Amino acid sequence: MRKSLSIIAIIVICFTFHIQSFAANPPSVGAETEVAAAIDLGIVPHELQEEYTANITRQEFALTAVYYLAASQDLPISDFATIYAEKSELLNGEIFEIKAPFSDTSDYYYIGLAYSLGVVNGRGDGTFDPDGLITRQEAAVMLLNTYKVFGMYKPQEKAFLFKDTFVDSDTIADWAMESAGGMYQLGVMNGVSGDIWDPLGYYTREQCFATFLRLYNNSPDRTILLPYDEALERAITQGHSSPSYDIEYIVETDYCTVLVRTLGGLPRGSASYILLIYKPDAPVYRGGYRFLPMPNYGYNYPKQPDKIWFGEDELTLFYSYHFDEPLTLPVDPQSEEAPAGAYEVIREAGTHLYTVDLESGYVTVLIYA
């Protein structure tokens, strides 16, 4: 008898472990698609995945900018600063170090890194003002600064048309005019309505995430921080000094290499991870390496996939896992909405089939029994 398939869930994600439900203060109508895409690409920090219509602070922008820069190079956020420091002398002719000159913040890593990369500046009196809000013209300056970390900006015709396009362009500060035109040229920041740009209006979280997504999609060729050969070597050797670290297998095509790594000796057993490294001839190539999503990451150690294979055109990657039982966790007993002894299903039983579109970079997850 033919076995019938029951589709339990279809989730579209972009190489991320964050599956966003928009439960707390969802994005504005019309902003959901861009915000979700930015989350999927790893641009939006987990702690900022709520209160989307709130005005973003300077500290939150700095945090998001660093996440964006890592995502733009297909690098894990945990490895970005180290790799950038290793490459800095070749890129800029100088040794890179994170500076933390501000007296009013203890965020050495993200604010310090964003400052050291030239993305943000202080207020001029030794402070950063981490809780200060950002105007749209300030956002344009910081977005262009972010772009310049890996890209060369050259004003083109559209940038020069900016003044004539928006009726309030004469209210933009001189120090922000080039940046506003640049972001308009790249299709990153448009008007708030018709011919109004609103330079002094505050910049919200959802606007920040959407503009970083557009910067990601619309930026022309940029510096590749970690080319394929180096990315592959790092993916293979990273952590290899551990006696319980193994490369289980490697599969590759003309477009990419896929590694399955296992780390043993952990309190609850071993953990396996799948890494994707694009080759230069791939339809999408940004250098670097990235971890592919897998079931219930973050709740227990992931196992090796049961199977990995490519489609006939080698532009589609498939991998699958099968679980006989669902994974459940007790609901927080302090929750007023959950009854005593309630459990939350973290991972459904059945076969989890992941399909990676190597042209777009998206992953589709199908769960069926």
C-alpha positions in Angstrom: 0.0 0.0 0.0 1.3 3.4 -0.9 2.2 5.5 2.1 0.5 8.9 2.2 2.5 12.0 3.2 1.0 14.4 5.7 2.7 17.8 5.5 3.1 19.1 9.0 5.0 22.3 8.4 6.6 24.3 5.7 9.1 26.9 6.8 11.2 29.1 4.5 14.4 30.3 6.1 17.9 31.6 5.0 20.6 29.7 6.7 19.5 30.6 10.2 18.4 29.0 13.4 15.9 31.8 14.1 12.3 31.0 13.1 10.4 34.2 13.6 6.7 34.2 14.6 6.4 37.9 15.1 4.5 37.4 18.3 5.6 40.5 20.2 4.8 43.8 18.5 5.0 42.5 14.9 6.4 44.7 12.1 4.2 47.2 10.3 2.0 46.0 7.5 4.2 45.8 4.4 7.4 45.4 6.4 7.0 41.8 7.4 8.7 40.3 4.3 11.8 42.4 4.5 12.2 42.0 8.3 11.7 38.2 8.0 14.3 38.0 5.2 16.8 40.1 7.3 16.3 37.7 10.2 16.8 34.7 8.0 20.1 36.0 6.7 21.4 36.5 10.2 21.4 40.3 10.0 19.0 40.8 13.0 20.4 40.0 16.5 18.1 37.6 18.4 17.6 40.1 21.2 16.2 42.7 18.7 13.6 40.3 17.2 10.7 42.1 18.9 9.2 45.6 19.3 9.9 46.2 15.6 8.1 49.6 15.4 10.2 51.0 18.3 12.8 53.6 17.5 16.2 52.0 17.4 19.0 53.1 19.7 22.7 53.8 18.8 23.8 50.7 20.6 21.3 48.6 18.8 22.3 50.0 15.5 26.0 49.2 16.2 25.1 45.6 17.1 23.0 45.2 14.0 25.8 46.7 11.8 28.3 44.1 13.1 25.8 41.3 12.4 25.3 42.6 8.9 29.0 42.8 8.2 29.4 39.1 9.3 26.4 38.0 7.2 27.7 39.9 4.2 30.8 37.7 4.3 29.0 34.5 5.0 30.8 34.3 8.3 29.5 33.2 11.8 29.2 36.3 14.0 31.5 34.5 16.5 34.3 34.3 14.0 34.0 37.6 12.2 36.2 39.9 14.3 39.0 37.3 14.5 39.0 36.8 10.8 38.8 40.5 10.0 41.7 41.2 12.4 43.8 38.5 10.6 43.1 40.0 7.2 43.2 43.7 8.2 46.9 44.2 7.4 46.4 42.9 3.9 43.2 44.9 3.4 44.2 48.2 5.0 47.9 48.0 5.6 47.7 48.2 9.3 47.1 46.0 12.4 43.5 46.0 13.5 42.5 46.3 17.1 39.1 47.0 18.7 39.1 50.4 20.5 36.8 51.3 23.3 37.2 55.0 23.9 33.8 55.8 25.4 33.1 56.4 29.1 29.4 55.6 29.1 29.2 52.1 27.7 30.7 48.7 28.7 29.9 47.2 25.3 33.5 46.7 24.3 32.8 44.2 21.5 29.9 45.4 19.4 30.1 49.2 19.9 33.9 49.0 20.0 34.1 46.9 16.9 31.6 49.2 15.0 33.6 52.2 16.1 36.9 50.7 15.1 35.5 49.7 11.7 34.5 53.3 11.1 30.7 52.6 11.2 29.8 54.8 14.2 31.4 57.6 16.1 30.9 59.1 19.5 29.2 62.4 20.5 32.5 64.3 20.7 32.8 64.5 24.5 34.1 61.0 25.2 30.7 59.5 25.3 28.8 57.2 22.8 25.2 57.8 24.1 24.2 54.2 23.6 20.5 54.8 24.4 20.3 57.8 22.1 17.9 57.6 19.2 18.9 57.9 15.5 17.5 60.2 12.9 17.2 59.1 9.3 20.0 61.4 8.1 22.3 59.9 10.9 21.2 56.4 9.7 22.2 57.2 6.1 25.7 58.2 7.3 26.2 55.1 9.3 24.8 52.8 6.5 27.2 54.3 4.0 30.0 53.9 6.6 29.0 50.2 6.9 29.0 49.8 3.1 32.5 51.3 2.9 34.0 48.6 5.1 34.0 46.2 2.2 32.8 48.2 -0.8 34.1 51.2 -2.7 31.4 54.0 -3.0 31.3 56.2 -6.1 28.5 58.6 -6.5 26.5 58.1 -9.7 23.7 60.0 -11.5 20.9 58.9 -9.2 22.8 60.2 -6.1 23.0 63.7 -7.7 19.3 63.6 -8.5 18.5 63.2 -4.8 18.2 66.9 -4.1 15.7 67.4 -7.0 13.7 64.3 -6.0 12.7 65.2 -2.4 11.1 68.6 -1.6 12.7 68.6 1.9 16.2 67.9 0.8 17.3 71.4 1.8 16.7 70.4 5.4 19.3 67.7 5.3 22.6 68.6 7.1 25.6 69.2 4.8 27.5 66.3 6.6 24.7 63.9 5.7 23.9 64.9 2.1 26.4 62.6 0.3 25.3 59.6 2.4 21.6 60.3 1.8 22.3 60.5 -1.9 24.4 57.3 -1.7 21.7 55.3 0.1 19.1 56.6 -2.5 21.4 55.6 -5.3 21.8 52.0 -3.9 18.0 51.7 -3.4 18.6 51.4 0.4 16.8 54.5 1.7 13.9 56.0 -0.2 11.4 58.6 0.9 8.9 58.1 3.7 6.1 59.0 1.3 6.2 60.4 -2.2 8.7 63.2 -2.3 9.2 63.5 1.4 12.5 62.1 2.8 12.1 63.3 6.4 15.8 63.6 7.4 15.0 64.5 11.1 12.5 61.7 11.6 13.5 58.9 13.9 14.7 55.6 12.6 12.9 52.5 13.8 14.1 48.9 14.2 12.1 47.6 11.3 13.5 50.4 9.1 17.0 49.5 10.2 16.6 45.8 9.4 14.9 46.6 6.0 17.6 49.0 5.0 20.4 46.6 6.0 18.6 43.9 3.9 18.6 46.2 0.9 22.2 47.0 1.4 23.0 43.3 1.5 21.0 42.7 -1.7 21.9 45.8 -3.7 25.6 46.3 -3.0 27.8 45.7 -6.0 31.0 43.6 -5.8 32.8 43.9 -2.5 36.0 42.7 -0.9 36.0 39.0 -0.2 37.4 38.6 3.3 37.9 34.8 3.3 38.2 33.2 -0.3 37.2 29.7 -0.9 40.5 27.9 -0.4 41.0 29.6 3.0 37.4 29.2 4.0 37.6 25.5 3.3 40.8 25.0 5.2 39.4 26.9 8.2 36.2 24.9 8.1 38.1 21.6 8.1 40.8 22.5 10.6 38.8 24.7 13.1 38.8 22.9 16.4 40.8 20.0 14.9 43.2 20.1 17.9 40.4 18.4 19.9 40.9 14.6 19.9 37.1 14.2 19.8 36.7 16.3 16.7 36.2 14.6 13.3 35.2 15.4 9.7 32.7 12.7 9.0 32.5 13.2 5.3 32.8 15.8 2.5 30.6 16.1 -0.6 31.1 18.7 -3.3 30.1 19.9 -6.8 31.4 22.6 -9.1 29.5 25.1 -7.0 30.1 24.2 -3.4 31.6 21.9 -0.7 29.6 20.5 2.2 31.3 19.3 5.3 29.8 17.3 8.2 31.7 17.8 11.4 31.2 16.0 14.7 32.4 17.0 18.1 32.4 14.3 20.8 33.1 14.3 24.5 30.2 16.7 25.4 28.1 16.2 28.5 25.2 14.8 26.6 27.1 13.0 23.8 28.3 14.3 20.5 27.1 17.1 18.2 27.2 17.2 14.4 27.2 20.3 12.2 26.8 20.9 8.5 29.0 23.6 6.8 28.4 25.0 3.4 31.3 26.7 1.5 30.5 28.2 -1.8 33.0 28.0 -4.6 33.8 31.1 -6.8 31.8 29.8 -9.7 28.6 29.5 -7.6 25.6 31.7 -8.5 26.0 33.3 -5.0 29.5 33.8 -3.8 30.6 36.0 -0.8 33.5 33.9 0.5 33.4 32.5 4.0 31.5 29.5 5.3 28.2 29.1 7.0 26.5 26.6 9.2 23.3 25.1 7.7 20.2 24.9 9.8 19.1 21.6 11.4 16.3 20.4 13.6 15.9 21.8 17.2 19.3 23.5 17.2 19.9 25.0 20.6 17.7 22.5 22.5 19.8 19.4 22.3 22.9 18.3 20.4 22.1 17.8 16.6 22.9 14.4 15.1 24.4 13.7 11.7 22.0 14.0 8.8 20.7 10.6 7.6 21.4 11.6 4.0 22.9 14.4 1.9 22.5 14.6 -1.9 22.4 17.1 -4.8 19.9 17.6 -7.6 20.8 16.8 -11.2 21.6 20.4 -12.0 23.9 20.6 -8.9 22.1 23.8 -7.9 20.0 22.2 -5.2 21.3 20.5 -2.1 19.1 18.1 0.0 19.7 16.7 3.4 17.3 14.9 5.8 16.8 13.6 9.3 14.3 11.2 10.7 12.9 11.2 14.3 10.6 8.5 15.6 9.5 10.6 18.6 8.8 14.3 19.0 11.1 16.4 21.2 9.2 18.2 24.0 10.2 20.5 26.8 8.2 21.5 29.9 6.5 24.9 29.6 7.8 27.5 32.1 5.9 26.8 35.3 5.9 30.5 36.1 3.8 31.2 33.0 0.3 32.3 33.8 -1.0 31.1 30.5 0.2 27.5 30.6 -1.5 24.8 32.7 0.6 22.8 35.2 2.6 20.0 33.5 2.2 21.5 30.0 4.8 20.6 27.4 5.9 22.4 24.3 6.8 20.5 21.1 10.2 21.6 20.0 10.7 19.2 17.2 8.0 17.2 15.4 8.4 13.4 14.8 8.9 12.3 11.2 11.3 13.1 8.4 12.7 16.6 8.2 13.8 17.3 4.6 15.9 20.4 3.9 16.2 21.8 0.4 18.9 24.4 -0.3 18.5 26.6 -3.4 22.1 27.4 -4.1 21.1 30.2 -6.5 19.0 32.2 -4.0 20.5 30.9 -0.7 17.1 29.9 0.7 16.4 26.7 2.6 12.9 25.1 2.6 12.1 22.7 5.4 9.4 20.0 4.9 8.4 17.8 7.8 6.3 14.7 6.9 5.4 11.4 8.5 
